[in-house]
Amino acid sequence: MLDVPKGHFAIYVGEEEEERKRFVVPISHLKHPLFQILLSKAEEEFGFDHQMGGLTIPCAEDDFIVLASHLING
């Protein structure tokens, strides 16, 4: 497993298990309303049983990248 810098956490993003990719994001993203929508979607789909061994977000990678750049750039 790769190291995660202080103040960040790792998530897995993708709609299908074999497509999921690991991203490291700042903890500050957790309080953003758009990110909270993704967390709710993950809770609905997985509950607390994340097959990848970490938080899994069930959305298309491209959509997540757009959201992440929006959060970073404001």
MOSULRA-V176603 format. One record per helix or strand of 3 or more residues. SS is the DSSP state (H for helix, E for strand). FROM is the first residue (numbers start at 1). LEN is the number of residues. If there is no record, write none. Layout:
ss->SS from->FROM len->LEN
ss->SS from->FROM len->LEN
This chain:
ss->E from->8 len->6
ss->H from->17 len->3
ss->E from->21 len->6
ss->H from->27 len->5
ss->H from->33 len->14
ss->E from->55 len->3
ss->H from->61 len->13
